[in-house]
Amino acid sequence: MTLWLAAAVVWCAVGARIGRVLVRQATPVRVAIAISVGTVALNTMLLMPDVAGTFDRLAGSEDLRKHVVEALWGLFAAATLTISEAAHPILPKNRVRTWIFYVVALTATGVGFAIHQPLGWAAVVVAAVFAVVVGARHVSWTVLGRGIGVYTAGVVGAALSALYVVLNGHEPSAGLMASHNLLIAIGSVWVLAEVWIRSLVVLIRIRRLHVVLTKRFPDVLTEDPGHKTIVLRSSDHVAHIMDAIYLQSAILADLGVVSRRVNPPRNARERARSVVRWLVDPSLAPNVDTEWIAPPAGMSARRWVVSLAAEFDRLASESGSTA
């Protein structure tokens, strides 16, 4: 059952990466990621006893399945080299080199098939070393850095499995191989998944403030929200809120509802609280102007809007409890 669940996760990653290639420009890197995850998915399927047994019966030999697995890992090695080459800051980007990677890896696999040596597995070890060296330079506590870290950890596991085959002539346990296959798959879609989840969280957190401001200023709604993805809708809602806040400031300025100039507080939370009180009732914070409305230094518009929404919800809760 564990192998089936791992295979399901890996195949979901395959679908996500293929979708990425179809809806965006099919660059060598995006294609290589899709190929690497596709080979991992097929290898995960062949780790299952039922699937492996069925394949052996249809092929009439267990040797053919072993060579197919080796060929898939050889293709994975070529795809991994392509990804690493694109991420390397020194190497020039060259599509010819990408094709050379695939040809060399598959040729090594074919030669290994002929002389009964695991050369395809050896290609995985070589590709993994380069991938780990390049990947280690880009691992960081960011969305992309975390994805690279998970993918690189999976490549390290694949390299250890490949080295085990080269030294011992047979594959390690199915559970061990499934674990690094799962890491590779998760790493390949980490950025897509995390950005989607974070966008959904932002939508939920700013929902109440967005509803209030877009009802007050419907002109900020300029698109059909029904045909937007979660990520795009989240960005749009942040823009709607900022546009509405600036629009209120402009209207009050035209009406002459202004006060003496006061510098905004350095504390972001205190500043957000003042801006929200001004949104609810301008008389509660008459000193708020465009400098107060703009995101504080070092804070993105999205994070600033989330802070405003949190203060707005807190103020609404306090008003409700007082009532």
C-alpha positions in Angstrom: 0.0 0.0 0.0 2.9 2.4 0.8 4.4 1.9 -2.7 1.0 2.6 -4.3 0.6 5.8 -2.3 4.1 6.9 -3.3 3.4 6.1 -6.9 0.2 8.2 -6.7 2.1 11.2 -5.3 4.8 10.9 -8.0 2.2 10.6 -10.8 0.5 13.7 -9.5 3.8 15.5 -9.7 4.2 14.2 -13.3 0.8 15.7 -14.2 1.7 19.1 -12.6 5.0 19.3 -14.5 3.5 18.3 -17.8 0.8 20.9 -17.3 3.5 23.5 -16.6 5.2 22.6 -19.9 1.9 22.9 -21.8 0.7 26.2 -20.3 4.1 27.9 -20.2 7.0 28.1 -22.6 8.5 24.6 -23.1 12.1 25.5 -22.1 14.7 22.8 -21.9 14.7 23.1 -18.1 10.9 22.6 -17.8 11.0 19.7 -20.2 13.9 18.2 -18.3 12.1 18.4 -15.0 9.0 16.7 -16.6 11.2 14.0 -18.0 13.1 13.4 -14.7 9.8 13.1 -12.8 8.3 10.9 -15.5 11.2 8.5 -15.3 10.9 8.4 -11.6 7.2 7.7 -11.8 7.8 4.7 -14.2 10.5 3.4 -11.9 8.3 3.7 -8.9 5.6 1.6 -10.7 8.2 -1.1 -11.6 9.1 -1.3 -7.9 5.7 -2.7 -7.1 5.7 -6.5 -6.9 2.4 -6.8 -8.8 3.5 -4.5 -11.6 7.0 -6.1 -11.8 5.5 -9.6 -11.9 3.1 -8.7 -14.7 5.9 -7.0 -16.7 8.2 -10.1 -16.3 5.4 -12.4 -17.5 4.7 -10.3 -20.5 8.4 -9.9 -21.3 9.2 -13.5 -20.6 12.3 -12.5 -18.6 13.3 -10.5 -15.5 16.4 -9.2 -17.3 14.5 -7.0 -19.6 12.8 -5.2 -16.7 16.2 -4.6 -15.2 17.5 -3.1 -18.4 14.3 -0.9 -18.7 14.9 0.4 -15.2 18.5 1.1 -16.0 17.5 3.0 -19.2 14.9 5.0 -17.3 17.6 6.0 -14.8 20.0 6.9 -17.6 17.3 9.2 -19.0 16.9 10.7 -15.5 20.6 11.3 -15.4 20.5 13.2 -18.7 17.5 15.3 -17.5 19.3 16.0 -14.2 22.4 17.2 -16.0 20.2 19.5 -18.2 18.7 21.1 -15.0 22.0 21.5 -13.4 23.6 23.0 -16.4 20.8 25.6 -16.7 21.3 26.5 -13.0 25.0 26.7 -13.1 26.1 30.4 -13.1 29.3 29.9 -15.1 28.3 27.5 -17.9 26.8 29.2 -21.0 23.3 28.1 -21.9 23.5 25.7 -24.9 20.7 23.5 -26.3 23.3 21.4 -28.1 24.8 20.4 -24.8 21.4 19.3 -23.6 21.0 16.9 -26.5 24.5 15.6 -25.9 23.5 14.8 -22.3 20.6 12.6 -23.5 22.6 10.9 -26.2 25.5 10.1 -23.9 23.3 8.8 -21.1 21.2 6.6 -23.3 24.2 5.4 -25.2 25.9 4.4 -21.9 22.7 2.5 -21.0 22.6 0.8 -24.4 26.3 -0.3 -24.1 25.7 -1.5 -20.6 22.8 -3.6 -21.9 25.1 -5.2 -24.5 28.0 -6.0 -22.2 25.8 -6.6 -19.1 27.4 -3.8 -17.0 25.3 -1.2 -15.2 26.7 1.8 -17.1 23.4 3.6 -17.0 23.5 3.5 -13.2 27.1 4.9 -13.3 25.7 7.8 -15.4 23.3 8.5 -12.6 26.2 8.7 -10.1 28.1 11.2 -12.3 25.0 13.3 -13.0 24.1 13.3 -9.3 27.5 14.6 -8.2 27.2 17.6 -10.6 23.6 18.2 -9.5 24.5 18.2 -5.8 27.4 20.6 -6.3 25.1 23.0 -8.2 22.1 22.5 -6.0 24.0 23.2 -2.8 24.8 26.7 -4.1 21.1 27.5 -4.5 19.6 25.9 -1.3 18.2 28.6 0.9 15.2 29.4 3.1 13.1 30.7 0.2 10.3 29.0 -1.9 12.7 28.1 -4.7 15.6 27.3 -2.3 13.4 24.8 -0.3 12.3 23.1 -3.5 15.9 22.8 -4.7 16.9 21.4 -1.3 14.2 18.7 -1.4 15.0 17.8 -5.1 18.7 17.6 -4.3 18.1 15.4 -1.4 16.2 13.0 -3.7 19.0 13.1 -6.2 21.5 12.2 -3.4 19.3 9.2 -2.6 19.2 8.2 -6.2 23.0 8.4 -6.4 23.4 6.2 -3.4 21.0 3.6 -4.9 22.9 3.8 -8.2 26.2 3.4 -6.5 24.8 0.4 -4.6 23.8 -1.2 -7.9 27.3 -0.5 -9.5 29.0 -2.1 -6.5 26.7 -5.0 -5.7 25.0 -5.8 -9.1 21.5 -5.6 -7.7 19.0 -2.9 -6.6 18.5 -1.9 -3.0 15.2 -2.3 -1.2 12.0 -1.0 -2.9 11.2 1.1 0.1 14.6 2.9 -0.1 14.2 3.6 -3.8 10.6 4.8 -3.3 11.7 7.2 -0.7 14.2 9.1 -2.9 11.7 8.9 -5.8 9.2 10.6 -3.6 11.7 13.4 -2.6 12.5 14.0 -6.3 8.8 14.3 -7.2 8.0 16.5 -4.2 11.0 18.7 -5.0 9.9 19.1 -8.6 6.5 20.6 -7.6 7.5 22.3 -4.3 7.5 25.8 -5.8 4.1 25.3 -7.5 2.5 23.7 -4.4 3.9 26.2 -1.9 3.0 29.2 -4.0 -0.5 27.9 -4.5 -1.0 27.2 -0.7 0.4 30.5 0.3 -1.9 32.3 -2.2 -4.9 30.4 -0.9 -4.0 31.4 2.7 -3.6 35.0 1.6 -7.1 34.9 -0.1 -8.7 33.6 3.1 -6.9 36.1 5.4 -7.8 39.2 3.3 -11.3 38.1 2.3 -13.3 40.3 4.7 -11.2 43.4 4.0 -11.5 42.8 0.3 -15.2 42.4 0.4 -15.7 45.7 2.3 -13.4 47.8 0.2 -14.6 46.4 -3.2 -18.2 47.1 -2.2 -17.1 50.7 -1.2 -15.1 51.2 -4.4 -16.4 48.8 -7.1 -14.3 50.6 -9.7 -11.2 48.7 -8.6 -12.6 45.5 -9.9 -11.5 45.5 -13.6 -11.5 41.8 -14.5 -13.7 38.7 -14.4 -12.6 36.8 -11.2 -14.2 33.6 -12.3 -11.4 32.8 -14.8 -8.5 33.4 -12.5 -6.3 30.8 -10.8 -5.7 30.9 -7.1 -2.3 32.5 -7.5 -3.5 35.2 -9.9 -6.7 35.9 -7.9 -4.6 36.4 -4.7 -2.4 39.0 -6.5 -5.4 40.7 -7.9 -7.1 40.9 -4.5 -4.0 42.5 -3.0 -4.0 45.0 -5.8 -7.7 45.7 -5.3 -7.2 46.5 -1.7 -4.2 48.8 -2.3 -6.1 50.6 -5.1 -9.1 51.1 -2.9 -7.1 52.5 0.0 -5.3 55.0 -2.3 -8.7 55.9 -3.9 -10.1 56.7 -0.4 -7.1 58.8 0.3 -7.5 60.7 -3.0 -11.3 61.3 -2.4 -10.7 62.6 1.1 -7.9 64.9 -0.2 -10.3 66.3 -2.9 -12.9 66.9 -0.2 -10.4 68.8 1.9 -10.4 66.2 4.7 -6.7 66.6 5.6 -4.8 67.2 8.7 -1.3 68.3 9.6 1.6 66.2 8.4 2.7 63.5 10.9 5.4 60.9 10.2 4.1 57.3 10.4 5.2 55.1 13.3 8.1 52.8 12.8 6.2 49.9 14.3 4.5 48.2 11.4 1.6 46.8 13.5 0.9 50.2 15.1 1.0 51.7 11.6 -1.4 49.1 10.2 -3.8 49.6 13.1 -3.9 53.4 12.4 -4.5 52.9 8.7 -7.3 50.4 9.4 -9.0 52.8 11.8 -8.7 55.5 9.2 -10.3 53.1 6.6 -13.2 52.5 9.0 -13.6 56.1 10.0 -11.2 58.8 8.8 -11.8 60.9 12.0 -10.2 58.1 14.1 -6.8 58.7 12.4 -6.9 62.0 10.7 -3.1 62.1 10.1 -3.0 59.2 7.8 -1.8 60.0 4.3 -0.2 58.3 1.3 3.1 57.7 3.2 1.2 55.8 5.9 -0.7 53.8 3.3 2.4 52.7 1.4 4.0 49.4 2.6 6.7 50.0 5.2 10.3 49.7 4.1 11.3 46.0 3.6 7.7 44.8 3.5 6.0 43.6 0.3 2.6 44.8 -0.7 1.2 41.4 -0.1 2.5 41.1 3.5 1.3 44.7 4.2 -2.2 43.9 3.0 -2.2 40.8 5.1 -1.2 42.9 8.1 -4.0 45.4 7.4 -6.5 42.6 7.0 -5.5 41.1 10.4 -5.9 44.4 12.1 -9.3 44.9 10.3 -10.5 41.6 11.5 -9.3 42.4 15.0 -11.1 45.7 15.0 -14.3 44.1 13.7 -14.1 41.5 16.5 -13.5 44.1 19.2 -16.5 46.2 17.8 -18.7 43.1 17.8 -17.7 42.1 21.4 -18.3 45.7 22.6 -21.7 45.8 20.9 
